[in-house]
Amino acid sequence: MAYIISRKGNSIQDPPLVKFLLRDTRAALLWLPLRIWLGLQWFNSATHKIDNPAWVSTGEALKGFWERAVIIPESGRPAITFDGYRSFIQSMLDAEAYTWFGKLVAYGELLIGIALIAGAFIGVAAFFGAFMNWNFMMAGSASSNPMLLIVAVGLILAWKVGGYLGADFFLLRWLGTPWRAQNSAKDSRKADRTAEGLTAASGD
């Protein structure tokens, strides 16, 4: 959305830089290296997990990560700050969900990486990547997750142009954007009202 109308009827425009980064196809050149870099991070992380039976076979690697995360030390701060999230992870451990969740993490990271590198549905791919980053951080693992999360949020906001130099150039055109048609109809009605007003004014 390029603008909103305030309660007083004033048009509040988006800053020019925001319009350029999120709506101008020329900004795709700026998003391209960030998108590929982010995709490679996920792809490389996934390949290490897929080659490791502790992730995709037994799930022991994920089990160990969860077990370390839920520990409450006698002194110092626990890895997980929020008790509700700790309870959630503990329930996953009790249910032995790591036996299948490890596969989900590994192959999910792979799909995110491929989608971002190819520029296919980058808004969706970046969203799931950001969701995984958030979960890793909630479980007490900072590492590179904050940086990955920032880039992912940027790509989510720039979904219209972030994949312009990629598969989205064809996919978004093929799927269409219903809101675009609605906006075009609104713009057309607005233009008709403006034309009618000018005609009435000239008639006076």
N, C-alpha and C positions, 0 to 999 in steps of 0.2 A: 504494500500500500504506500503510495507516494505522499499522501497527505491525509490529515483528518480535519474535521470541522469542529471547532470549539463550540461551547454552549452559546457564545455570543455571535456565532456565525463566521468567525474568522478561520481562514485556511492556514493550518499549521503544516508547513512543508518539511520534508526530511532534509537534513544537511546535504549539500552537494557531494561531499565525500562518501556519505553513506549510500546515496543513490548510485554513485559510480561503482563502489565496491560490490553492492548487492544486486544491481540491475543492469549495469552496462556490460555488454559482452566483451568489451576491451579489457575489463578487469579479469577475464579468464586467464590472461597471461600471468597475472600476479598469483592467482589461485592455483595454477597448474603445478609449480614446483612444490607448494605446500601440500597439495593433494597427493602428489606422487610420493613425497617424503613420508607423509602420514601412512599411506598405503603400504609402503615398504616396511615401516616399523611393525605394522600388524602382520604382514606377510612373513617377515623374518621370525617374529615371535611365534607364529603359528607353526612354521616348519620345524622349529626346535621342539615344539610340543608333540607334533604328529609323529616325529621320529622317536619319541620317548614312550615306551610302553607304560611307564608310570603315570602318563597323562591319558593315553587313549585306550589302554587295556585295563589296568587295575584301578586307576584313579588315585594311586597312593601319593602322587606329587601334590594333587589338589587337597587331599586329605591332610597332608602335613602342613600345607599353607593354612588351612582352616584351623587346625589344632593350635598352631602358633598364634593365630589371630585371636582366638577366644580365651587365651590364658590371661588371668588377672594376676599380675606380679604382686609380691608382698610389699615391694617399694617401687616407686616410680609410676608412670602412667601406663595403662594397658594399651595394646595396639588399637583396639576398637574403643572409640570414645562413647558411642551411644549404646546403651544397654539393649534397646530393642533390636538393633542390628546384630549384636552379639548373640542374642537369643535366636534370631533367625539362622545365623550360621551354625549355632549349636544344634538346632533342629535338623538342619541339613546333614550334619555329621551323624546324628542319632539315626537318621533314616538311611544312612550310607548312600546318600545321593551323589557322592563323589565318584562312584563307579560309572555313572553315566554323564554326570555334569562335566567331568574332565574332557570327554569327547566333545561336548557342546561348546566348551570354551575354546578348544584347539581348532575345531573346524569352523566355529563362528569367527574367530580371528582371521582364519584363512579367507573366508568369504568377504569379510570387511576389507581386507587388504586387496584382494582381486578387484572388488567393485570400485574402490578408490583409485587404484592405479588405472583401471580402464575408464574411469569417469562415468560409471553406470549407477544411476540412482544415488548420487553422492549424498543427498540430503538424508536418505534412509540409512545408508552405510555409515555416515558420520554420526548419526544419532545413536545407532547401536554401539559404535566405537566409544562414543562419549559415555554411554550407559555403563559399559564395561570399565572404563577409566574410573568412573564414579564409584563403582563397586570395589575396585581394587583399593582406592583411597579410603573408602569407608572401612575396609578391612585392615587398614593401617599400612598399606604399601604405597609410598609416595613415588620413589624412583622417577621415571620420566612421565608418569601419568598426568601431572598437572599441565605440562607443556602439550602433551597429546590432546588433553581435554580442551585447551584453549583453541588449538587449531581446528579440532572437530566442531566446536561451537561456531567458529567462523564459517566453516563449510556448510553447516546446517542453515545458517542465515543466508549464505550465498548460493543456495541450492540451484537457483535459476541459471546462474552463469558459471558456477564452479566446475561444472562438467561440460561446458560449451566446447572445449577442446578435448572432447572424449565421446564416449558412447551416448551421453545424455543429449548431444546435439541431434541425434536421430530418435532416441527413446522418448524424450519429452515432446517432440513434434508428433511422433506416432501416437502417443497416449493422449495428447491434448491437455489443455488446462481450462477446465470449466469456468474458473473465476475470471479468466481472461475474456471469455465471451460475455460474461456478466458485466465486467467493467466496460467493455466496448459498447454494450447496449446502454449503460448509464451515460457514457460519454456522448453517445449519439443523441439520447434524449436531452442531455444538457445543451448540446450544440443546437438542437431544434428549438429549445426554449429561448436560447440566446438570439437565434435568427428571428424568431417571432417577435421578440422584444425590440430588436433593431428595426424590423418592418413596421411595427406599431409606432415607434418613435419617429421614423421618417414620414409616416402618414400624418402625424400631428403637425 
